[in-house]
Amino acid sequence: MRVLLTAFGSRGDVEPLAGLAVSLRKSGVEAQVCAPPDEEFAALLARAEVPLIPLGPAVRPVVAGAGPPTAQDAFRLAAELVAARFETLIEAAEGCQAVLATGLMPAGVRDVAEKLGIPYVFACFHIFGLPSRHFPPGARPGTPPASAGTGKRELWEQDARSVNALYGEALNRHRTAIGLPPVHNVRDHVLTRRPWLAADPALCPAEGMTDLALVQTGPWFLPDERPLPAGLEEFLDAGAPPVYVGFGSMGAYAPQDIARVAVEAGRAQGRRVVLARGWAGLTPDDGGDDCFMVGEVNQQALFRRVAAVVHHGGAGTTTTAARSGAPQVVVPRIADQPYWADRVRELGIGSAHPDRVVTTDSLSAALAAALTPEVRARARTVAGTIRTDGAAVAAELLVETAVRAESPASP
C-alpha cells in the first residue's frame, strides 16, 4: 500500500508528517511526503528516510523576509500553491491508496484525490481555524475588519468568503481543466466534515469545541535519537540548567531585539541561556560565556535539560516542551500561538507573555512566574499525560480508510 502526505508550511507542519510516515512504514505502508523544497525539510525527511517530493516555493523566504507577507503576497502565493498542487500531486498520488493533507489551507489536494478516486483526509494540529461557536476565526490576509457587534457566526461566514477570495478562482479554474465541477465553499471543501486533529487532548481539548466531527489522534512525534553537540553538552554540564530561547520559523515576526532581551532577562533570573538561531537568525549582542548558540538540535533531548523553554507558541514546540516537563514562557506572535499561550497558562505549566512588545523587564517577570517550584511540579505532572502514540493511531486510521475505500460495497 502507498499513501501520499502533503503540507505547505513551516517545520511544525512538515515534521509531524515525517513522524506519521515512519509509523506507516512500521505497518508496511510506503509513504512519501510532498512538501516545500527548503533544505531544512529535505534534511529532516532524509534523516527519517522518507522520500521528499518538492512542492511549490521554499517557505523560508516567504516568512523570513524583511517584513511579514502582505495581502498581495497572500493572494499571489495562494494561486501559486493551487497550481503547484494540481501539477505535482496528480503524478505523485498516482498509484496511492490515500492522500492526507495539512498545513496552509491545502486547496487543490482533495480535488486531485477526487480525480484519482482515492480517499482524502485533512489533518490539523490545533482547533484554531476550524468553524466554531466558541471562538472567532483568526484574521487572514485580505480579510476586511469585522464591524462592531458582529457575531461569531457572521465572522465564520466572513472567513469562508475570505478563503473563497484567496483560493476560489484558481481552484475552480484547475478543477474545470480536469473535468470537475466548481466548489462554492473552498474552506469547508478543504476541511471536510471529519478532519483529524493531531494534538494532545490535555493540551488541546477539542470535544464540543468545533462544529465538525473531529477525530483526535494525539500528536505525531518523529522520534529523535541524535546526541546533543559536544559543546552544548559541556555548556549544560557546566552549571545549573539554563533557559532555552527560540522562535523557530518566525523570521520577520520575531520580537524586536529578542536575543539581547532574552539574555538580559535570563541574567536577571540568575540563569544562563541557550539561544536558538532559528529563521530569524538570532545572535547575542555581547558574546558572554553565559549564552550558548544552537542551530538545528534535538529539542526532545535538550528540553529535558533546561530550566524553562521560552518560545513563540507553535503547536510543535509547545507539545515537545510539555512532553519534556519543562516550564514554558510563550511569547505569541501570530495565528494559533495566542491559543497555545493561553493553554500553557491555564494548565499551570508556564506563563504567557502579556504583550506583543517584549522588554527585559516583561520577559524577566514572565520567566520568574514560570520558574517557581509549583509550575515546575505541575509541568512534570502534565508531561506524564502527554500522548506519544498519536502517529501510530493515525497510521492505523489511514490504512483503515484506504482499505475501506477499496472494499466492495456491501449488498
N, C-alpha and C positions, 0 to 999 in steps of 0.2 A: 504494500500500500504506500502511496505517496501523497503528501499534503504540502500545500504552499502556505507560508506565513508571511505577512507583509505589514510594513509600517513605514510611515514617514514622520520623523520627529527626532528628539534628542536621544541620548543614551538611555534615558529612562523608558523610552518606547521600544528600543531595539534589544536591550539586554534581556528583558523578560521573554522575548521570542526565542532567544538563544537557549534560555532555560527550558522552555517548552519543547524546543527541538531536541534537546538532549534527552528529555523524558520520553518523547515519542520514539527516539532511536532505541531506547531500552525496551520498548514494546515491539520492536521490529518494524517500525514505520520509518520510511525515508522522508525527512523533512528538509525543505530548503527555504531560505529567507530572502525576500525581496525588500531591500532597504536602501537608504541613501548611500552613495559611494564614498563617504568620509573614511579616511584612513583609520580612524579610531574604531569605527564599526567593522571594517574589514579585519582588523587585528582581533577584535573581540570575538567575531564569529569564527575566525581561523583557530583561535585558542580552544573554542568549543567544538571544532571540527564540523562546523555546519556550513554548507555551501551558501555563498552570497551571490545573489543576482542584483546588480546595481539598478536602482530605481530612482529616476528624477535627479534633480541637482543635489549637490552636497548641502548639508544642513548648516554646518558651522558658519559659512559666510553669511547665511540668512540671519542668524541670531547673534552673531558676534561682531557685527559691523560697528561703525561709528555711532549709530543710534538705533533704537528699536524700529522694526519694519513699519512702514506707513500703510494706510488703507490702500493706496495704489499698489504697493508691493504685494499686499494680500490678494488683491484681485488678479494680479499677474501670476503669482505663484499658484493660485487655485486652478487657473486654466492650464498651466504647465503641468501640474500634478495629474489632473484628469487625463490629459493627453498621454502622459508617461505611463499611467496605469493601463490604459487600453492598449498601448503599443507594446509594453513589456509583459503584462500578465497574460494576455491571450496566448502567447507562446510558452511562458513559464508554467502556466497552470494546465497545459495540455497533458493529459495522462494522469492528472491528480484526481484524488477522490474527495477532496475538500479544500476549501480556502478559508483562512482566518485572517482578519484584518484588524488593525488597531492604529493608534497614533492620530495625527492630524486628520480630521474628517476624511476618511478614505473613500471619497466619492469615485466611482469607477470600478471598485473591486467587486461588489455584489453583481454588477452588470456583466462583468467578464464571466463570473461563475454562472450567472443565468444563461448566458450564451452557450457555455460549455455543458450546461445541465448538471452541475455539481453543487453540493451544499455550500452555503456561505455562512460564516459566523463573524459577528462583530464583537470584539472584546475591548474593555476599557479598564483603567487602573484606579478609577475613582468614580464617584457618582456625580461630580461636578460636570455639568453639561448635559445631563440626562433630564428629560422633561419631568417636572416635579411640582406638586402642590406646596412643598415645604420651603423651597428656596428659589430665588430668581435666577435666570441664566447669567452666565458670565458675558461680559461685553466682548464682542468680536469686532475686528477692524471693519469699518464701513457701516456699522450699526448706528442708527441715529439715537441720541439720548432719549430715554423714556420721559414722558411728560409726568408731572406731579400727579400722584393718585393712581397711577397705572397699576393694576392688579397683577398678580403672578401669572394668571392665565394669559392675560394680554401680553405680558412680557415674553412668555414662551412662544406665543403666536408670532410676535415680532422677531424672535430668534429664528424661527423657521423661515420667515421671509428673508432674513439676513443671509442664511445659508443658501437659500434659493438664488439670491442675488450674486453670491460668490461663485456658486458651482453650477447652477441650473442650466444656463445656456450651453456651456461647454459639455456638461454631462449628456444632455439630450441630443446635442449635435452628434456626439460619438455613439450614442445608443442608436440613433437613426441610421448611422453609417453601417452598423452591424445587424440591422433589421429588428431592433427592439423598439417598443412604443415609449413615448416620453414618460418621465417621472414628474409628478406635480409637487411633491414634498420631499426634497432631497434629504433633509435631516432625518426624517422618520424612515425613509427608504434605507439609508445607510445604517442607522442604529438597530433596526428591526424591532419587533415586539419582545424579543427574548435575548437580549445581549448578555454576554458573560462579563462578570466582574472579577478581575484578578487582584483582589485586595483582601487583607485580613479582616475578619468580622469584628475583632476588638478595636482595630484602628479605624475601620470604615464600616460601621453598622449600616446595613442597607435595607433591611426589611421594612417595607412600607414607606421608604423614602423617595421612591420614584413611581411614575405611572406605568413603568414597564415591568415585565416579569423577569427580573434579574436571576441569573444563575451564578451564584458566588462560589468560585473555586478556591479562593485563597491566593496569595501572591505567588508569582512564578520566579523562584530564585534560580540563578545559574551558580552552581557550586564553584567556589574559588579556592583552590589549594595552593596558590602561589605564595612563596615565602615573602616576607617584607624585605625591602632592600637592607643591606648590612648597615649602611649609615643611619637609616631610620631606627633599626633595632638598637644601635648604640645610643641614639638620642633618647629613645624610650627608656632604656635601662639606666640612663644617667641621672634620673631624678624622679620626682613624683609624676603621676600621669598628666600629660599635657592636655590642652584643649585643641580639638580639631576644628579648623575653619575652612569651609569650601562652598563655592556657589555653582559648582557643576558647569552646566552649559548656559548659564545666564548671560555671559558675554556683556552686551550693551545694557542689560538690566541690572547688573551687579551694583550694589550701593557705592556711592562716590567715596573714594579713599578707604575702601573697606579693609584693605590689607593693613594699612597703618592703624586704623581704628581698632581692628581685631587684636593686633599685637599689643596695643596700649591697654585695651580692655582686659586681655589676659594677664598682663603685668599687674594691673590694678587689683586683680584677684589672686595674685601670687602664683600664676600659672604660666608655664611655657606654652608655646603654640606650635602645632603642625599646620602649615598653611598649604592648601592645595591650589595649584596654579589655575586649573580649570580653563574654560574657554575665555574667561575674562583676562587671563594672563596675570594673575595676582602675584605680586612680589613685595617683600617687606622693604621699608624705606631705609632702615639703619643697619641691616645685616647683623643684628645681635645674635649671640650664640644661644639665646633662649627661643629662637624661631627656626624651625626646620621646614624647608620647602619640599613638596612632593608633587609628582605628576601622576601618571596612571599607577594606581596602587590597589592592593587587595583591601577594600573597605571592610569586608566581613571580618578579616583578621585585625585590622587597625582599630576599628571602633570598639573592639573588646578591650583595648589597651589604653583608652583615653578617658579623661575625667568628664568630658562633655563633647557633644557634636554641635557646632554652630553651622547652620546651612540654610538654604533658600526655601526648603519645604517641598521639594519634589516628592512624588509618591515613592520612588525607589529609595531615595536617601532616607526618608522618614521611616520606611519599613525596615531597612537594613540597620539603622540606628536603634530602632525599637527592639529588633531581634537581638542585638548585641547587649542590651541592658544599659546602654549609655544614656544619661540625661541629654536632652536636646534643647537648643535655643533656635527657634525657627524665625528667620527674618524673611517673610514672604514678599515676593515681588509681583507675580502675575498669576493669572489663570486659577488653578486649583490650590495654589500654595497657601492662601489665607485659610482655606478649609483645613489643610493639614496642620497649620499653626494652631487653629482652634482645637483640633482633636488632641494634639500634644498637651495643650494647656488643660483641657477638660479631663484627660486621663491622669493628670498629675505626674507625667513623665518628663516634664520640661516646662519651658516658658515660651511665650510668643512675644516677639519684639513689637511694641505697640504702634510704631510709626514707620513711614517709608524712609524718612531721614534717619540715618544711623550715626550716632556720635559715640565717642569713647564712654561718656557717662551713661548713655542709654543702653549701650551694649553691655557695659560692665554691670549695670543693675539687672539686666535680663540674665546675665551669666551667673550672678550671685544667687538669683532665685532658683536657677537650675542646679546649682552645686550643693544645695542643702542635703543633709543626710536623709531627710524624708523623701525627697524627689529621687535620690539615688536608690533607695529601697523600693520605691514604687516602680521605677524603671526596671529593676531586676525582676520584680514580680510579674509585670506585664510581659517581659521578654519570654518568660516561660509559657505564655499563652499564644504566642505568635505561630500561626500555622506554617509548616515547612513543606507540606505535601501538595501545595496548590498546582505545581506544574504536572505532577503525576495525575492528579484528579482531572485537570484539563485535557491531558493527553488521552486518558481513558474516554472522556466525553466526546472528544473529537473523533476518535476511532468509532465509537458507537454511532455518532452522527453519520459518518461516511458509510458504515455498514448498513444502517437503517435505510439510507437513500438508495442503496444498490439492491436491497431485498425486494423481491416482487410483492406487490400489494396483496394483502390478504383477501380471499374471495368473500 
